[in-house]
Amino acid sequence: MSGKRLGVLVGVAVVAAAAIGAGVAAALTVGGSPARTVAASPAPGGPGYSYYRSMMGHYYGGSMMGGSMMGGRSWQWMMGAAGYQWMTGGTGAPGWMRGGRLPAAMMGHGTDMGQFMGRLWAGAPGPRVSSATAAGLGTQLPAGARVNKATRTITFTSTSVHLAVLVSPASGPDETYRIAGLVNPTITVPAGAQVTMQVINADHDTAHGLVVTARGATSSWMPMMTTAPAFRGSALWFLGNPTAAGMHTGTITFTASSPGTYHYLCPVPGHAQKGMTGTFTVTKTG
């Protein structure tokens, strides 16, 4: 098998369509090590899954490997619902995916998996915005919040929280989040707040996403496969590169139900460790 086809296969094995999958119905064996068994869920649908199957079929003629690799195990399950769900947020990644670096053949071209992922999913379906609209949203002050530029903090006292998140804009530091004109600000919301975050990928050649997750996740090289979201719905695994149609955008909505200190971060391998993260605090009420 060519290095390019191997890179596509393994790249897809560690990426997600822009939504959380609920996991697989039974334990899967990859490279001889069983993945963690999680609860069954309905088969996925919608344009994200259709695009995934079409893209994989394009590379592998509809049969995925048609044979075997990685210890002689079949990878045909990756074409179906179980494989898709495991890739979109499953925490049972096999051990060889959790190391500090993936082999060069699995990285496509370059050293950043995000560049490979961004090209692969540039044509994925979903809403888009113009660069001018994105720039405006990146500096937009959220309603009902106190914004302190000196301390880079955004504090909400209401239980209705709406934020626009511009990812890696050309006008600022690479691989950072821009929210209300601030780079990777600390966001504080009261417990029980209904949080909506519109995420826009402004990076011209790299995929990015956003996940609100546990404090220790920033030390994980691959949080998208090893760390669960802190709240149900608090993850958008990644958005592909912008195209002539505009910049990819997606919205996550969740309830900040438990007080504590969390982090929002990019789940693409290596990005959180490079500093693509900020603090998300949920305070007690009453």
C-alpha positions in Angstrom: 0.0 0.0 0.0 1.3 3.5 -0.9 2.3 5.9 1.8 -0.4 8.3 0.7 -3.2 5.7 1.1 -1.8 4.7 4.4 -1.8 8.3 5.5 -5.4 8.7 4.4 -6.5 5.6 6.3 -4.8 6.5 9.6 -5.6 10.1 9.2 -9.3 9.4 9.1 -8.9 7.0 12.0 -7.9 9.8 14.2 -10.2 12.5 12.9 -13.9 13.3 13.3 -16.7 14.7 11.3 -17.9 17.9 13.0 -20.0 16.3 15.6 -19.8 13.9 18.6 -20.3 10.2 18.0 -21.7 8.2 20.8 -19.4 5.3 20.4 -19.5 1.7 19.2 -21.9 -1.0 20.2 -19.2 -3.7 20.8 -15.5 -3.9 21.5 -13.3 -3.5 18.4 -10.0 -5.1 17.9 -7.3 -2.9 16.4 -3.7 -4.1 16.2 -4.6 -7.0 18.6 -5.7 -4.6 21.4 -9.5 -4.4 22.1 -10.9 -0.9 22.3 -13.1 0.1 25.2 -16.7 -1.1 24.9 -19.2 1.7 25.2 -23.0 2.0 25.0 -24.7 1.3 21.7 -26.3 4.2 19.9 -28.5 4.7 16.8 -26.7 4.6 13.4 -25.5 8.0 12.4 -27.1 9.9 9.6 -27.0 13.3 7.9 -24.6 14.9 5.5 -21.5 14.4 7.7 -21.8 10.6 7.6 -22.7 10.6 3.9 -19.6 12.7 3.2 -17.4 10.4 5.3 -18.6 7.3 3.4 -18.3 9.0 0.0 -14.8 10.2 0.8 -13.7 6.8 2.2 -15.2 5.0 -0.8 -13.4 7.3 -3.1 -10.0 6.3 -1.6 -10.7 2.7 -1.1 -13.2 1.7 -3.7 -16.0 1.2 -1.3 -14.3 -1.8 0.4 -11.9 0.1 2.6 -8.8 -2.0 2.7 -10.1 -5.1 0.9 -7.6 -6.9 2.9 -5.7 -6.3 6.1 -3.0 -4.3 7.8 -1.9 -3.3 11.3 -1.4 -6.8 12.7 -3.6 -8.5 10.1 -6.9 -7.2 11.4 -9.6 -6.1 9.0 -10.5 -2.4 8.8 -13.7 -2.8 6.8 -15.7 -1.8 9.9 -14.4 1.7 9.5 -16.6 2.2 6.5 -19.8 1.6 8.5 -21.6 3.2 11.4 -19.5 1.6 14.1 -16.2 2.9 12.7 -17.7 6.4 12.1 -19.0 6.6 15.6 -15.7 5.4 17.1 -13.9 8.1 15.2 -16.2 10.9 16.2 -15.4 11.1 19.9 -14.7 7.6 21.1 -12.3 7.5 24.1 -11.2 3.9 23.5 -8.4 4.5 21.2 -5.8 1.8 20.9 -2.5 2.3 22.5 -0.5 3.0 19.4 -2.6 6.1 18.8 -1.8 7.6 22.2 2.0 8.1 21.9 3.8 11.4 21.6 4.1 11.1 17.8 2.6 9.1 15.0 4.8 7.6 12.4 5.7 9.9 9.5 3.7 7.8 6.9 0.5 8.4 9.0 1.0 12.2 9.0 0.4 12.7 5.3 2.7 15.5 4.4 4.4 17.6 7.0 4.5 17.2 10.8 1.0 18.6 11.7 -1.9 16.2 11.4 -4.2 19.2 11.2 -2.8 20.1 7.8 -3.7 16.7 6.4 -7.1 16.7 8.1 -7.8 20.2 6.8 -7.3 19.2 3.2 -9.2 16.0 3.6 -12.3 17.6 4.9 -12.2 21.0 3.1 -15.1 19.9 1.0 -17.3 18.6 3.8 -20.8 19.9 4.1 -21.9 22.4 6.6 -22.5 26.2 7.0 -19.8 28.7 6.0 -19.2 32.4 6.5 -17.2 35.0 4.6 -13.9 36.2 5.8 -15.3 39.6 6.5 -18.1 38.2 8.6 -15.7 36.0 10.5 -13.4 38.9 11.3 -16.3 40.8 12.7 -17.4 37.9 14.9 -13.9 37.5 16.2 -14.0 41.0 17.8 -17.7 41.0 18.7 -18.4 41.7 22.4 -20.8 39.1 23.8 -24.1 40.4 25.2 -24.4 40.3 29.0 -20.7 39.8 29.7 -17.9 41.8 31.4 -14.8 41.8 29.2 -11.5 42.7 30.8 -8.8 43.1 28.1 -6.0 43.6 30.7 -6.7 40.2 32.3 -8.1 38.5 29.2 -11.3 37.5 30.9 -14.9 37.2 29.8 -17.4 36.9 32.7 -21.0 36.1 32.5 -23.5 36.4 35.3 -26.6 35.4 33.3 -27.5 31.9 32.4 -27.7 32.7 28.7 -24.2 32.6 27.2 -23.5 33.2 23.5 -19.9 33.4 22.2 -18.3 33.6 18.7 -15.0 31.8 18.5 -12.6 32.6 15.6 -9.9 30.0 15.2 -6.4 30.9 14.2 -7.1 34.1 12.3 -4.4 35.6 10.1 -4.4 38.8 12.0 -3.2 37.2 15.2 -1.0 34.5 16.7 -1.2 31.2 14.8 -3.1 28.3 16.4 -5.0 30.4 19.0 -8.6 31.3 19.6 -9.9 34.8 19.2 -13.0 35.6 21.4 -14.2 39.2 21.8 -10.9 40.4 20.4 -8.9 38.5 23.1 -6.5 35.6 22.5 -7.4 32.4 24.5 -9.3 34.3 27.2 -10.6 32.8 30.4 -14.3 32.4 30.2 -16.4 32.3 33.4 -20.1 31.3 33.5 -22.5 30.4 36.3 -23.6 26.9 37.0 -26.6 25.9 34.9 -25.8 28.4 32.1 -26.9 27.4 28.6 -23.8 28.0 26.5 -23.8 28.4 22.8 -20.4 28.8 21.0 -20.2 29.4 17.2 -16.8 28.2 16.1 -15.2 29.4 12.8 -12.0 28.0 11.3 -10.1 30.9 9.9 -6.8 29.0 9.4 -6.2 28.7 5.6 -4.3 25.4 5.7 -5.1 23.5 9.0 -8.1 21.9 10.6 -9.1 23.0 14.1 -11.9 22.3 16.5 -13.0 23.1 20.1 -13.8 20.9 23.0 -14.6 21.9 26.6 -13.0 19.2 28.7 -11.2 18.3 31.9 -8.3 20.3 33.3 -5.7 17.6 32.6 -6.6 17.2 29.0 -4.1 19.9 27.9 -1.3 17.5 28.5 -2.7 14.9 26.1 -1.2 14.8 22.7 -4.4 13.4 21.2 -7.3 14.7 23.4 -9.9 14.0 20.7 -9.4 10.3 21.2 -8.4 10.0 24.9 -10.5 12.6 26.8 -14.2 12.9 27.0 -16.0 16.3 26.7 -16.9 17.8 30.1 -20.5 18.4 29.2 -22.9 16.7 26.8 -22.6 18.5 23.5 -19.5 20.5 24.4 -17.4 19.3 21.5 -16.9 20.2 17.8 -14.1 17.9 16.8 -12.8 19.8 13.9 -13.6 22.0 10.9 -11.8 21.7 7.5 -9.9 24.3 5.6 -11.7 27.3 4.2 -12.6 27.2 0.5 -13.9 29.7 -2.1 -17.4 29.0 -0.5 -16.2 30.5 2.8 -14.9 29.5 6.2 -16.3 26.4 7.9 -18.4 27.1 10.9 -20.2 25.0 13.5 -22.1 25.6 16.7 -22.0 23.7 20.0 -24.6 24.1 22.7 -24.4 22.6 26.2 -25.4 23.2 29.8 -22.6 24.1 32.1 -24.1 21.9 34.8 -21.2 21.3 37.2 -19.1 23.9 38.9 -15.3 23.6 38.4 -12.4 24.6 36.3 -12.2 23.2 32.8 -10.4 23.9 29.6 -11.5 24.6 26.0 -8.9 23.3 23.6 -8.3 22.2 20.0 -8.6 18.4 19.9 -6.4 18.0 16.7 -3.3 16.1 17.7 -0.6 18.3 19.1 -2.4 21.6 19.0 -3.4 21.8 22.7 0.2 21.1 23.7 1.3 24.0 21.5 -0.9 26.3 23.6 -4.2 26.2 21.7 -6.3 26.2 24.9 -8.0 28.5 27.4 -9.6 28.2 30.8 -13.4 27.6 31.1 -14.7 28.2 34.7 -18.2 27.3 36.0 -19.0 29.1 39.3 -21.4 28.0 42.0 -24.7 30.0 42.2 -26.7 31.0 45.2 
